[in-house]
Amino acid sequence: MTATSTLVTGADRRGQRSTRRVEPIYYVFLLPTLALFTLAITVPAVMGIFFSFTDSIGIGSWNLIGFTNYIALFSDPAILQSYLFTIGFSIATVIVVNVAAFLLAVGLTSRIRFRTGLRAVFVIPMVISGIIIAYVFNFLFSNSLPAAGAALGVPFLETSLLANPDLAWIAIVIVTAWQAIPGTLLIYIAGLLSVPGDVYEAADLDGASKTQQLLRITLPLVAGYVVINVILGFKGFLNAYDIIVGLTNGGPGTATRSVAMTIIAGFNGGDYAYQMANATIFFLVAVAISILQLSLTRGRNQIS
């Protein structure tokens, strides 16, 4: 009888919580933010999607043309080239950033001297503007590195990577990775510090080498952090713009023009509706990656 009364009381309390009136103060904080989000993001996005079905140049009159812009996108070599470059660049940069950041994280969480100070040093690139970083490296790739190559007698380095349409993307990957590694590094450090030390002590007792511990203990236990860094990094690199502008401005020719650069250049060149269709496709790609991220990272917060 007592158990039944307890169950009834618990059900009554849950019912009271579910029907409890929301305090008006919560709406005071919610509604202004919701209004600003709607006016600044939702409304422009809906308008942009609508104009992607028109022949608008951004001003003046326009006519509905249906899916003409979208059909043209899939047969435009410049658009296809920008997507190929952006996706290829994103994949290469994700690999470089995650490998470098993980190895640095392993080193900075080991028993070395000055590891706290070194962590602060490695985080510095994250707080510097991307365009400033790009201009500095532009000078290095265009002047300092060729001069060093000429002095050392290395023909490969005597010409700037930025002037080579087949190699310019390597310079972009290097600079982008240099700025992106710190943020990824911090996530990996958090993941490595969450691994219990008892696990490594047991592995030492079993005679496992450091390499075996890294491959069979550390990597499996921080797999969730790897997935998060890979997906977030890929999403971020898809939007690459400022570093590319500062390094190559999409050149040589259009060899390093990203999707973001193509869209913005089209807006300024009178292809408003056409590039709005491109932006809509790009948005759908980002949404698909976000859904992938949610599916891959669901439940990963339980790894620690």
Backbone as CSV, one residue per row, in Angstrom:
resi,resn,N_x,N_y,N_z,CA_x,CA_y,CA_z,C_x,C_y,C_z
1,MET,0.844,-1.208,0.000,0.000,0.000,0.000,0.876,1.255,0.000
2,THR,1.939,1.201,0.777,2.858,2.341,0.844,3.553,2.574,-0.489
3,ALA,3.956,1.478,-1.126,4.609,1.594,-2.436,3.681,2.208,-3.455
4,THR,2.376,1.797,-3.391,1.398,2.358,-4.325,1.229,3.841,-4.094
5,SER,1.193,4.251,-2.847,1.038,5.671,-2.533,2.240,6.465,-3.026
6,THR,3.402,5.863,-2.874,4.623,6.535,-3.343,4.605,6.723,-4.849
7,LEU,4.173,5.698,-5.587,4.097,5.805,-7.047,3.111,6.876,-7.462
8,VAL,1.965,6.927,-6.785,0.955,7.933,-7.115,1.482,9.328,-6.840
9,THR,2.152,9.478,-5.690,2.707,10.785,-5.340,3.748,11.223,-6.367
10,GLY,4.619,10.274,-6.786,5.620,10.605,-7.798,4.994,11.012,-9.109
11,ALA,3.899,10.314,-9.497,3.211,10.666,-10.740,2.584,12.047,-10.632
12,ASP,1.996,12.351,-9.459,1.392,13.664,-9.267,2.443,14.766,-9.370
13,ARG,3.627,14.519,-8.798,4.674,15.533,-8.861,5.150,15.753,-10.282
14,ARG,5.297,14.656,-11.035,5.707,14.808,-12.435,4.654,15.573,-13.214
15,GLY,3.385,15.311,-12.938,2.322,16.041,-13.615,2.337,17.514,-13.269
16,GLN,2.637,17.832,-11.998,2.717,19.222,-11.596,3.878,19.930,-12.277
17,ARG,5.037,19.217,-12.385,6.183,19.831,-13.058,5.906,20.079,-14.527
18,SER,5.207,19.150,-15.170,4.951,19.282,-16.606,3.957,20.396,-16.913
19,THR,3.067,20.707,-15.953,2.062,21.754,-16.196,2.408,23.052,-15.484
20,ARG,3.600,23.142,-14.927,3.981,24.343,-14.203,4.106,25.522,-15.161
21,ARG,3.616,26.643,-14.751,3.620,27.829,-15.606,5.033,28.379,-15.743
22,VAL,5.391,28.739,-16.976,6.708,29.308,-17.232,6.730,30.741,-16.740
23,GLU,7.763,31.094,-16.017,7.880,32.447,-15.496,8.051,33.441,-16.643
24,PRO,7.335,34.573,-16.585,7.428,35.567,-17.682,8.838,36.092,-17.908
25,ILE,9.679,36.071,-16.884,11.024,36.615,-17.032,11.826,35.882,-18.086
26,TYR,11.502,34.577,-18.275,12.218,33.809,-19.296,11.931,34.346,-20.692
27,TYR,10.714,34.774,-20.937,10.366,35.334,-22.239,11.039,36.677,-22.463
28,VAL,11.282,37.407,-21.393,11.968,38.695,-21.519,13.343,38.505,-22.119
29,PHE,14.014,37.417,-21.743,15.341,37.136,-22.282,15.268,36.436,-23.637
30,LEU,14.228,35.629,-23.852,14.144,34.835,-25.075,13.686,35.647,-26.276
31,LEU,12.643,36.449,-26.106,12.020,37.103,-27.259,12.942,38.077,-27.982
32,PRO,13.705,38.948,-27.302,14.613,39.835,-28.056,15.649,39.064,-28.877
33,THR,16.209,38.009,-28.267,17.195,37.203,-28.994,16.562,36.513,-30.192
34,LEU,15.358,35.970,-29.989,14.650,35.300,-31.076,14.313,36.279,-32.190
35,ALA,13.910,37.486,-31.829,13.570,38.501,-32.832,14.801,38.898,-33.639
36,LEU,15.919,39.122,-32.954,17.147,39.499,-33.652,17.633,38.374,-34.558
37,PHE,17.553,37.134,-34.085,17.966,35.988,-34.895,17.093,35.883,-36.141
38,THR,15.793,36.091,-35.954,14.874,36.000,-37.088,15.151,37.082,-38.113
39,LEU,15.341,38.325,-37.655,15.552,39.444,-38.569,16.921,39.398,-39.233
40,ALA,17.932,38.936,-38.509,19.298,38.980,-39.030,19.692,37.733,-39.803
41,ILE,19.052,36.601,-39.523,19.477,35.346,-40.145,18.342,34.664,-40.902
42,THR,17.228,34.404,-40.212,16.161,33.616,-40.835,15.542,34.333,-42.025
43,VAL,15.139,35.587,-41.838,14.492,36.333,-42.927,15.414,36.500,-44.130
44,PRO,16.686,36.947,-43.956,17.582,37.038,-45.120,17.797,35.691,-45.805
45,ALA,17.872,34.610,-45.020,18.076,33.293,-45.626,16.880,32.888,-46.477
46,VAL,15.669,33.109,-45.960,14.463,32.766,-46.716,14.366,33.625,-47.976
47,MET,14.690,34.908,-47.850,14.667,35.798,-49.020,15.696,35.367,-50.054
48,GLY,16.884,34.964,-49.573,17.912,34.523,-50.500,17.505,33.271,-51.258
49,ILE,16.910,32.311,-50.551,16.437,31.100,-51.216,15.370,31.446,-52.242
50,PHE,14.484,32.381,-51.909,13.448,32.783,-52.862,14.069,33.399,-54.117
51,PHE,15.024,34.310,-53.921,15.624,34.979,-55.081,16.496,34.043,-55.902
52,SER,16.870,32.874,-55.350,17.630,31.915,-56.146,16.786,31.330,-57.275
53,PHE,15.473,31.504,-57.206,14.577,31.048,-58.264,14.195,32.180,-59.216
54,THR,14.954,33.283,-59.181,14.673,34.432,-60.036,15.905,34.754,-60.879
55,ASP,15.781,35.819,-61.671,16.917,36.306,-62.452,17.432,37.625,-61.905
56,SER,17.223,37.870,-60.628,17.603,39.127,-59.994,19.115,39.326,-60.024
57,ILE,19.537,40.575,-60.207,20.949,40.933,-60.128,21.249,41.634,-58.805
58,GLY,20.274,41.647,-57.924,20.457,42.268,-56.615,19.699,43.551,-56.448
59,ILE,19.401,44.215,-57.551,18.616,45.447,-57.535,17.684,45.429,-58.742
60,GLY,16.690,46.302,-58.724,15.804,46.431,-59.875,14.779,45.317,-59.948
61,SER,14.182,45.186,-61.096,13.111,44.205,-61.300,13.686,42.811,-61.496
62,TRP,12.826,41.830,-61.340,13.236,40.443,-61.485,12.047,39.600,-61.931
63,ASN,12.343,38.408,-62.435,11.318,37.473,-62.879,11.620,36.086,-62.336
64,LEU,10.569,35.342,-62.057,10.744,33.965,-61.619,11.186,33.101,-62.796
65,ILE,12.230,32.286,-62.592,12.740,31.427,-63.663,12.848,29.973,-63.218
66,GLY,12.279,29.648,-62.071,12.270,28.256,-61.605,13.645,27.746,-61.240
67,PHE,13.957,26.547,-61.686,15.204,25.884,-61.305,16.329,26.138,-62.314
68,THR,16.193,27.159,-63.127,17.200,27.430,-64.157,18.587,27.633,-63.556
69,ASN,18.663,28.423,-62.476,19.971,28.678,-61.848,20.586,27.393,-61.312
70,TYR,19.764,26.552,-60.719,20.276,25.313,-60.137,20.758,24.355,-61.229
71,ILE,20.039,24.308,-62.329,20.460,23.443,-63.435,21.784,23.922,-64.015
72,ALA,21.912,25.256,-64.124,23.150,25.817,-64.673,24.339,25.558,-63.761
73,LEU,24.113,25.517,-62.470,25.210,25.299,-61.526,25.941,23.989,-61.796
74,PHE,25.182,22.933,-62.078,25.774,21.611,-62.227,26.482,21.423,-63.564
75,SER,26.399,22.417,-64.434,27.120,22.343,-65.707,28.148,23.463,-65.838
76,ASP,28.371,24.197,-64.753,29.321,25.309,-64.757,30.677,24.798,-64.272
77,PRO,31.690,24.757,-65.115,32.999,24.225,-64.688,33.640,25.039,-63.579
78,ALA,33.394,26.355,-63.556,33.973,27.184,-62.496,33.395,26.817,-61.132
79,ILE,32.091,26.557,-61.095,31.442,26.164,-59.847,31.935,24.794,-59.408
80,LEU,31.993,23.858,-60.337,32.462,22.510,-60.007,33.913,22.528,-59.530
81,GLN,34.752,23.370,-60.161,36.147,23.492,-59.744,36.242,24.029,-58.327
82,SER,35.404,25.011,-57.994,35.448,25.585,-56.647,35.039,24.558,-55.596
83,TYR,34.066,23.718,-55.919,33.648,22.676,-54.971,34.736,21.607,-54.836
84,LEU,35.344,21.222,-55.938,36.409,20.226,-55.876,37.585,20.734,-55.047
85,PHE,37.973,21.996,-55.301,39.081,22.555,-54.530,38.725,22.642,-53.051
86,THR,37.526,23.151,-52.740,37.134,23.347,-51.347,37.073,22.026,-50.591
87,ILE,36.479,21.013,-51.194,36.366,19.719,-50.518,37.737,19.062,-50.380
88,GLY,38.546,19.092,-51.448,39.883,18.516,-51.372,40.752,19.224,-50.356
89,PHE,40.717,20.554,-50.368,41.469,21.338,-49.394,41.015,21.037,-47.976
90,SER,39.709,20.902,-47.765,39.167,20.628,-46.429,39.629,19.273,-45.919
91,ILE,39.592,18.262,-46.792,40.026,16.923,-46.381,41.507,16.923,-46.014
92,ALA,42.334,17.539,-46.865,43.778,17.574,-46.600,44.081,18.331,-45.312
93,THR,43.411,19.450,-45.096,43.674,20.252,-43.904,43.203,19.547,-42.642
94,VAL,42.068,18.867,-42.715,41.576,18.108,-41.552,42.600,17.063,-41.135
95,ILE,43.172,16.367,-42.109,44.160,15.326,-41.794,45.398,15.941,-41.143
96,VAL,45.922,17.007,-41.755,47.131,17.647,-41.221,46.880,18.194,-39.817
97,VAL,45.773,18.904,-39.642,45.475,19.538,-38.356,45.302,18.505,-37.250
98,ASN,44.551,17.445,-37.523,44.272,16.469,-36.473,45.491,15.622,-36.124
99,VAL,46.280,15.254,-37.113,47.492,14.489,-36.813,48.457,15.336,-35.990
100,ALA,48.696,16.571,-36.429,49.629,17.446,-35.715,49.112,17.794,-34.324
101,ALA,47.828,18.123,-34.221,47.268,18.513,-32.928,47.275,17.350,-31.945
102,PHE,46.984,16.142,-32.425,46.964,14.984,-31.524,48.368,14.674,-31.009
103,LEU,49.365,14.701,-31.886,50.725,14.430,-31.451,51.213,15.500,-30.477
104,LEU,50.869,16.759,-30.749,51.240,17.833,-29.817,50.540,17.651,-28.477
105,ALA,49.275,17.254,-28.518,48.528,17.049,-27.278,49.140,15.935,-26.442
106,VAL,49.567,14.864,-27.100,50.223,13.772,-26.379,51.495,14.271,-25.712
107,GLY,52.259,15.083,-26.433,53.487,15.623,-25.856,53.235,16.600,-24.724
108,LEU,52.216,17.455,-24.887,51.945,18.488,-23.890,51.189,17.965,-22.673
109,THR,50.745,16.715,-22.716,50.132,16.115,-21.528,51.055,15.091,-20.875
110,SER,52.250,14.948,-21.417,53.225,14.038,-20.815,53.998,14.781,-19.727
111,ARG,54.877,14.068,-19.076,55.618,14.649,-17.946,56.858,15.379,-18.443
112,ILE,56.658,16.497,-19.125,57.766,17.312,-19.594,57.769,18.638,-18.840
113,ARG,58.906,19.276,-18.793,59.012,20.566,-18.118,58.385,21.669,-18.969
114,PHE,57.850,22.658,-18.297,57.283,23.848,-18.940,56.100,23.521,-19.848
115,ARG,55.414,22.409,-19.581,54.305,22.056,-20.469,53.173,23.077,-20.402
116,THR,52.952,23.694,-19.244,51.904,24.713,-19.141,52.242,25.929,-19.990
117,GLY,53.493,26.376,-19.924,53.919,27.505,-20.744,53.880,27.185,-22.222
118,LEU,54.261,25.963,-22.576,54.227,25.560,-23.984,52.798,25.531,-24.518
119,ARG,51.848,25.118,-23.685,50.449,25.125,-24.118,50.013,26.531,-24.468
120,ALA,50.422,27.506,-23.656,50.061,28.898,-23.933,50.684,29.381,-25.238
121,VAL,51.921,28.971,-25.504,52.604,29.376,-26.740,51.900,28.817,-27.959
122,PHE,51.509,27.557,-27.898,50.883,26.926,-29.057,49.481,27.459,-29.329
123,VAL,48.866,28.116,-28.357,47.516,28.641,-28.543,47.532,30.014,-29.217
124,ILE,48.679,30.664,-29.248,48.768,32.034,-29.771,48.197,32.181,-31.191
125,PRO,48.507,31.289,-32.147,47.971,31.485,-33.512,46.455,31.555,-33.579
126,MET,45.768,30.966,-32.607,44.314,30.937,-32.636,43.699,32.323,-32.442
127,VAL,44.429,33.234,-31.784,43.869,34.548,-31.464,44.292,35.623,-32.466
128,ILE,45.044,35.241,-33.500,45.482,36.195,-34.516,44.525,36.149,-35.699
129,SER,44.225,37.295,-36.255,43.311,37.371,-37.397,43.854,36.575,-38.581
130,GLY,42.954,35.860,-39.247,43.354,35.045,-40.378,43.965,35.847,-41.507
131,ILE,43.428,37.027,-41.778,43.940,37.840,-42.891,45.351,38.342,-42.590
132,ILE,45.630,38.648,-41.320,46.977,39.081,-40.936,47.961,37.923,-41.108
133,ILE,47.561,36.751,-40.647,48.404,35.561,-40.810,48.692,35.318,-42.292
134,ALA,47.663,35.472,-43.123,47.818,35.214,-44.552,48.811,36.177,-45.188
135,TYR,48.741,37.456,-44.830,49.664,38.440,-45.413,51.106,38.187,-44.966
136,VAL,51.283,37.778,-43.714,52.630,37.480,-43.229,53.210,36.284,-43.988
137,PHE,52.428,35.223,-44.114,52.908,34.040,-44.821,53.044,34.311,-46.322
138,ASN,52.247,35.209,-46.861,52.387,35.590,-48.264,53.779,36.153,-48.513
139,PHE,54.215,37.000,-47.600,55.570,37.564,-47.729,56.623,36.466,-47.614
140,LEU,56.419,35.541,-46.674,57.390,34.462,-46.483,57.478,33.566,-47.712
141,PHE,56.313,33.190,-48.258,56.308,32.306,-49.425,56.795,33.017,-50.685
142,SER,56.548,34.312,-50.785,56.891,35.049,-52.006,58.303,35.611,-51.999
143,ASN,58.883,35.844,-50.816,60.196,36.486,-50.737,61.214,35.665,-49.935
144,SER,60.908,35.408,-48.685,61.893,34.769,-47.804,62.229,33.351,-48.249
145,LEU,61.204,32.548,-48.539,61.456,31.155,-48.911,62.199,31.044,-50.248
146,PRO,61.820,31.799,-51.311,62.611,31.735,-52.549,64.050,32.200,-52.354
147,ALA,64.260,33.213,-51.509,65.624,33.679,-51.254,66.430,32.592,-50.552
148,ALA,65.807,31.915,-49.599,66.493,30.822,-48.912,66.778,29.673,-49.875
149,GLY,65.839,29.395,-50.762,66.042,28.337,-51.745,67.185,28.646,-52.693
150,ALA,67.284,29.921,-53.103,68.377,30.314,-53.990,69.723,30.242,-53.277
151,ALA,69.741,30.629,-52.007,70.994,30.599,-51.253,71.449,29.172,-50.985
152,LEU,70.501,28.271,-50.788,70.835,26.878,-50.504,70.988,26.040,-51.765
153,GLY,70.647,26.623,-52.913,70.746,25.899,-54.164,69.675,24.843,-54.330
154,VAL,68.474,25.135,-53.846,67.353,24.202,-53.967,66.385,24.772,-55.011
155,PRO,66.418,24.284,-56.239,65.572,24.860,-57.298,64.076,24.827,-56.967
156,PHE,63.662,23.802,-56.250,62.241,23.655,-55.928,61.713,24.841,-55.123
157,LEU,62.584,25.417,-54.282,62.152,26.507,-53.412,62.423,27.890,-53.997
158,GLU,63.091,27.959,-55.147,63.461,29.256,-55.697,62.279,30.028,-56.244
159,THR,61.194,29.351,-56.557,59.983,30.020,-57.022,58.897,29.878,-55.961
160,SER,58.043,30.851,-55.870,57.005,30.867,-54.843,55.962,29.782,-55.096
161,LEU,55.588,29.094,-54.020,54.509,28.108,-54.130,53.205,28.768,-54.565
162,LEU,53.012,30.018,-54.176,51.763,30.717,-54.469,51.591,30.993,-55.957
163,ALA,52.689,30.960,-56.722,52.623,31.215,-58.161,52.440,29.942,-58.973
164,ASN,52.446,28.801,-58.307,52.316,27.520,-58.996,50.890,27.005,-58.845
165,PRO,50.136,26.915,-59.934,48.736,26.481,-59.820,48.566,25.057,-59.300
166,ASP,49.613,24.241,-59.407,49.525,22.866,-58.924,49.947,22.716,-57.461
167,LEU,50.644,23.720,-56.923,51.170,23.609,-55.562,50.656,24.687,-54.615
168,ALA,49.944,25.661,-55.134,49.488,26.760,-54.280,48.597,26.267,-53.148
169,TRP,47.846,25.197,-53.397,46.956,24.684,-52.362,47.736,24.175,-51.157
170,ILE,48.976,23.734,-51.370,49.793,23.248,-50.259,50.089,24.388,-49.293
171,ALA,50.408,25.558,-49.843,50.659,26.721,-48.991,49.413,27.096,-48.197
172,ILE,48.259,27.005,-48.828,47.012,27.333,-48.135,46.744,26.342,-47.014
173,VAL,47.013,25.067,-47.266,46.825,24.047,-46.225,47.756,24.317,-45.051
174,ILE,49.007,24.665,-45.334,49.992,24.914,-44.271,49.548,26.072,-43.390
175,VAL,49.155,27.175,-44.004,48.783,28.367,-43.241,47.482,28.136,-42.472
176,THR,46.509,27.518,-43.117,45.243,27.238,-42.440,45.454,26.305,-41.263
177,ALA,46.283,25.294,-41.458,46.573,24.361,-40.365,47.288,25.070,-39.223
178,TRP,48.201,25.968,-39.544,48.945,26.699,-38.514,47.995,27.457,-37.594
179,GLN,46.937,28.019,-38.165,45.972,28.749,-37.336,44.976,27.816,-36.653
180,ALA,44.633,26.697,-37.274,43.575,25.825,-36.755,44.061,24.821,-35.722
181,ILE,45.337,24.506,-35.732,45.848,23.493,-34.805,45.585,23.833,-33.340
182,PRO,45.766,25.085,-32.882,45.557,25.370,-31.454,44.175,24.999,-30.930
183,GLY,43.114,25.340,-31.651,41.774,24.999,-31.189,41.573,23.500,-31.103
184,THR,42.057,22.778,-32.097,41.970,21.319,-32.079,42.828,20.742,-30.966
185,LEU,43.969,21.353,-30.744,44.886,20.908,-29.690,44.219,20.979,-28.318
186,LEU,43.502,22.054,-28.046,42.847,22.211,-26.746,41.821,21.106,-26.504
187,ILE,41.090,20.745,-27.545,40.095,19.672,-27.398,40.783,18.339,-27.124
188,TYR,41.875,18.075,-27.825,42.590,16.823,-27.593,43.218,16.789,-26.195
189,ILE,43.728,17.921,-25.731,44.292,17.964,-24.381,43.215,17.640,-23.354
190,ALA,42.020,18.224,-23.537,40.910,17.921,-22.628,40.568,16.436,-22.664
191,GLY,40.585,15.847,-23.854,40.281,14.429,-23.972,41.334,13.552,-23.312
192,LEU,42.610,13.886,-23.520,43.681,13.084,-22.938,43.710,13.199,-21.416
193,LEU,43.404,14.379,-20.897,43.391,14.556,-19.444,42.218,13.843,-18.784
194,SER,41.193,13.502,-19.581,40.042,12.801,-19.013,40.272,11.288,-18.906
195,VAL,41.356,10.786,-19.500,41.651,9.355,-19.429,42.220,9.037,-18.052
196,PRO,41.656,8.095,-17.318,42.160,7.774,-15.974,43.604,7.274,-16.016
197,GLY,44.407,7.738,-15.063,45.798,7.301,-14.996,45.947,5.850,-14.624
198,ASP,44.930,5.291,-13.947,45.000,3.878,-13.560,45.108,2.960,-14.770
199,VAL,44.520,3.393,-15.881,44.559,2.568,-17.093,45.994,2.395,-17.567
200,TYR,46.759,3.475,-17.566,48.147,3.405,-18.011,49.011,2.636,-17.009
201,GLU,48.710,2.762,-15.721,49.457,2.014,-14.720,49.262,0.512,-14.907
202,ALA,48.011,0.118,-15.186,47.742,-1.295,-15.436,48.454,-1.768,-16.695
203,ALA,48.495,-0.918,-17.726,49.181,-1.285,-18.972,50.673,-1.442,-18.743
204,ASP,51.255,-0.566,-17.903,52.681,-0.694,-17.579,52.971,-2.009,-16.875
205,LEU,52.080,-2.380,-15.969,52.268,-3.639,-15.247,52.186,-4.843,-16.181
206,ASP,51.371,-4.706,-17.234,51.236,-5.797,-18.203,52.362,-5.798,-19.228
207,GLY,53.238,-4.798,-19.150,54.382,-4.755,-20.056,54.106,-4.102,-21.399
208,ALA,53.051,-3.327,-21.505,52.726,-2.654,-22.771,53.692,-1.499,-23.021
209,SER,54.156,-1.384,-24.244,55.047,-0.285,-24.602,54.252,1.002,-24.771
210,LYS,54.944,2.132,-24.874,54.266,3.416,-25.046,53.486,3.453,-26.363
211,THR,54.052,2.847,-27.390,53.348,2.799,-28.678,52.068,1.980,-28.565
212,GLN,52.146,0.843,-27.911,50.948,0.013,-27.719,49.903,0.727,-26.880
213,GLN,50.347,1.456,-25.852,49.409,2.220,-25.033,48.724,3.309,-25.856
214,LEU,49.489,3.942,-26.737,48.922,4.998,-27.565,47.870,4.456,-28.523
215,LEU,48.198,3.329,-29.170,47.306,2.782,-30.194,46.115,2.021,-29.612
216,ARG,46.321,1.324,-28.495,45.280,0.441,-27.973,44.528,0.999,-26.768
217,ILE,45.050,2.061,-26.177,44.365,2.657,-25.018,43.964,4.096,-25.308
218,THR,44.954,4.919,-25.632,44.678,6.353,-25.793,43.720,6.625,-26.942
219,LEU,44.043,6.114,-28.123,43.192,6.389,-29.285,41.752,5.910,-29.107
220,PRO,41.511,4.685,-28.650,40.115,4.273,-28.449,39.372,5.125,-27.433
221,LEU,40.070,5.567,-26.370,39.396,6.324,-25.319,39.110,7.768,-25.721
222,VAL,39.863,8.296,-26.680,39.606,9.662,-27.137,38.986,9.667,-28.529
223,ALA,38.435,8.552,-28.948,37.854,8.467,-30.294,36.744,9.494,-30.482
224,GLY,35.967,9.742,-29.426,34.893,10.728,-29.536,35.419,12.112,-29.834
225,TYR,36.552,12.468,-29.235,37.157,13.778,-29.483,37.712,13.851,-30.899
226,VAL,38.210,12.739,-31.408,38.695,12.704,-32.787,37.546,12.981,-33.757
227,VAL,36.413,12.322,-33.523,35.256,12.509,-34.392,34.792,13.962,-34.356
228,ILE,34.717,14.526,-33.162,34.274,15.918,-33.027,35.208,16.862,-33.772
229,ASN,36.523,16.675,-33.596,37.488,17.557,-34.262,37.436,17.418,-35.772
230,VAL,37.274,16.202,-36.250,37.231,15.979,-37.698,36.008,16.649,-38.311
231,ILE,34.842,16.443,-37.712,33.620,16.996,-38.279,33.590,18.512,-38.163
232,LEU,33.922,19.039,-36.982,33.924,20.496,-36.809,34.971,21.147,-37.712
233,GLY,36.146,20.513,-37.817,37.177,21.063,-38.676,36.763,21.071,-40.135
234,PHE,36.165,19.992,-40.591,35.736,19.917,-41.988,34.692,20.983,-42.291
235,LYS,33.739,21.153,-41.381,32.719,22.189,-41.566,33.349,23.573,-41.632
236,GLY,34.321,23.820,-40.751,34.955,25.131,-40.738,35.781,25.400,-41.982
237,PHE,36.498,24.404,-42.462,37.349,24.597,-43.634,36.542,24.746,-44.919
238,LEU,35.326,24.239,-44.927,34.478,24.455,-46.101,34.213,25.937,-46.331
239,ASN,34.230,26.726,-45.251,33.956,28.159,-45.351,35.223,28.991,-45.522
240,ALA,36.316,28.363,-45.909,37.590,29.071,-46.031,37.459,30.286,-46.945
241,TYR,37.948,31.417,-46.460,37.863,32.643,-47.272,39.051,33.577,-47.025
242,ASP,39.190,34.073,-45.775,40.142,35.152,-45.522,41.590,34.744,-45.784
243,ILE,41.981,33.542,-45.362,43.367,33.114,-45.583,43.646,32.938,-47.070
244,ILE,42.677,32.421,-47.809,42.866,32.244,-49.252,42.976,33.600,-49.944
245,VAL,42.149,34.545,-49.522,42.214,35.894,-50.105,43.581,36.510,-49.855
246,GLY,44.088,36.386,-48.631,45.372,36.987,-48.299,46.551,36.306,-48.960
247,LEU,46.442,35.018,-49.260,47.557,34.287,-49.848,47.557,34.343,-51.371
248,THR,46.458,33.959,-51.987,46.426,33.815,-53.451,45.296,34.582,-54.118
249,ASN,44.317,35.032,-53.344,43.129,35.676,-53.899,42.449,34.780,-54.942
250,GLY,42.527,33.477,-54.698,41.897,32.521,-55.605,42.776,32.059,-56.743
251,GLY,43.957,32.629,-56.885,44.835,32.298,-57.998,45.807,31.183,-57.665
252,PRO,46.742,30.916,-58.574,46.841,31.490,-59.920,45.614,31.142,-60.784
253,GLY,45.110,32.106,-61.475,43.864,31.924,-62.213,42.727,31.709,-61.244
254,THR,42.096,30.551,-61.324,41.049,30.188,-60.364,41.384,28.872,-59.657
255,ALA,42.688,28.550,-59.606,43.109,27.253,-59.079,42.788,27.078,-57.603
256,THR,42.748,28.170,-56.841,42.502,28.062,-55.399,41.275,28.870,-54.985
257,ARG,40.334,29.013,-55.872,39.116,29.751,-55.522,38.151,28.820,-54.802
258,SER,37.792,29.184,-53.575,36.872,28.371,-52.774,35.434,28.707,-53.129
259,VAL,34.519,27.917,-52.592,33.098,28.165,-52.839,32.688,29.516,-52.264
260,ALA,33.161,29.819,-51.059,32.816,31.096,-50.437,33.293,32.268,-51.281
261,MET,34.499,32.172,-51.835,35.013,33.233,-52.690,34.182,33.357,-53.961
262,THR,33.784,32.240,-54.531,32.968,32.261,-55.742,31.630,32.933,-55.500
263,ILE,31.016,32.639,-54.363,29.716,33.232,-54.042,29.840,34.733,-53.857
264,ILE,30.825,35.172,-53.082,30.980,36.601,-52.810,31.358,37.353,-54.081
265,ALA,32.224,36.772,-54.913,32.590,37.410,-56.181,31.376,37.541,-57.087
266,GLY,30.495,36.549,-57.073,29.278,36.613,-57.880,28.325,37.685,-57.399
267,PHE,28.226,37.872,-56.086,27.382,38.929,-55.535,27.855,40.302,-56.028
268,ASN,29.174,40.482,-56.045,29.729,41.769,-56.475,29.727,41.925,-57.987
269,GLY,29.573,40.820,-58.710,29.636,40.890,-60.164,28.294,40.860,-60.868
270,GLY,27.201,40.941,-60.122,25.878,40.990,-60.738,25.202,39.648,-60.905
271,ASP,25.803,38.587,-60.379,25.191,37.258,-60.460,24.488,36.917,-59.151
272,TYR,23.689,37.834,-58.666,23.097,37.673,-57.335,22.262,36.398,-57.241
273,ALA,21.300,36.236,-58.107,20.397,35.083,-58.028,21.151,33.787,-58.280
274,TYR,22.073,33.812,-59.240,22.835,32.606,-59.579,23.679,32.145,-58.393
275,GLN,24.389,33.086,-57.773,25.217,32.722,-56.633,24.383,32.462,-55.378
276,MET,23.174,33.003,-55.324,22.294,32.662,-54.215,21.861,31.203,-54.313
277,ALA,21.674,30.730,-55.540,21.406,29.303,-55.723,22.619,28.480,-55.299
278,ASN,23.809,28.973,-55.637,25.032,28.308,-55.206,25.123,28.287,-53.681
279,ALA,24.783,29.408,-53.038,24.818,29.479,-51.581,23.804,28.529,-50.955
280,THR,22.667,28.349,-51.598,21.656,27.424,-51.083,22.166,25.985,-51.125
281,ILE,22.811,25.615,-52.235,23.395,24.277,-52.335,24.483,24.096,-51.273
282,PHE,25.283,25.127,-51.106,26.350,25.080,-50.111,25.778,24.940,-48.698
283,PHE,24.668,25.618,-48.451,23.987,25.509,-47.159,23.499,24.082,-46.923
284,LEU,22.955,23.456,-47.945,22.481,22.076,-47.807,23.643,21.129,-47.519
285,VAL,24.800,21.391,-48.133,25.982,20.579,-47.851,26.376,20.710,-46.380
286,ALA,26.353,21.954,-45.862,26.688,22.182,-44.460,25.691,21.503,-43.532
287,VAL,24.405,21.538,-43.892,23.378,20.878,-43.086,23.616,19.367,-43.057
288,ALA,23.961,18.806,-44.216,24.221,17.367,-44.281,25.399,16.989,-43.388
289,ILE,26.432,17.821,-43.374,27.585,17.543,-42.521,27.204,17.680,-41.051
290,SER,26.338,18.647,-40.737,25.885,18.808,-39.350,25.100,17.584,-38.887
291,ILE,24.250,17.072,-39.758,23.492,15.865,-39.413,24.440,14.686,-39.209
292,LEU,25.455,14.599,-40.064,26.455,13.545,-39.912,27.163,13.677,-38.570
293,GLN,27.500,14.920,-38.212,28.162,15.159,-36.931,27.290,14.696,-35.771
294,LEU,26.021,15.038,-35.800,25.119,14.639,-34.716,24.998,13.126,-34.612
295,SER,24.951,12.468,-35.762,24.807,11.005,-35.734,26.072,10.313,-35.247
296,LEU,27.233,10.867,-35.591,28.493,10.245,-35.197,28.881,10.541,-33.755
297,THR,28.469,11.702,-33.260,28.875,12.100,-31.913,27.813,11.809,-30.878
298,ARG,26.676,11.252,-31.257,25.625,10.948,-30.290,26.119,9.898,-29.292
299,GLY,26.070,10.266,-28.048,26.506,9.361,-26.987,28.001,9.390,-26.724
300,ARG,28.751,10.209,-27.494,30.196,10.235,-27.309,30.593,10.907,-25.988
301,ASN,29.670,11.705,-25.411,29.983,12.355,-24.142,30.108,11.353,-23.002
302,GLN,29.823,10.081,-23.255,29.941,9.069,-22.211,31.321,8.392,-22.205
303,ILE,32.210,8.809,-23.104,33.480,8.099,-23.227,34.370,8.305,-22.018
304,SER,34.194,9.429,-21.341,35.076,9.664,-20.225,34.512,9.110,-18.936
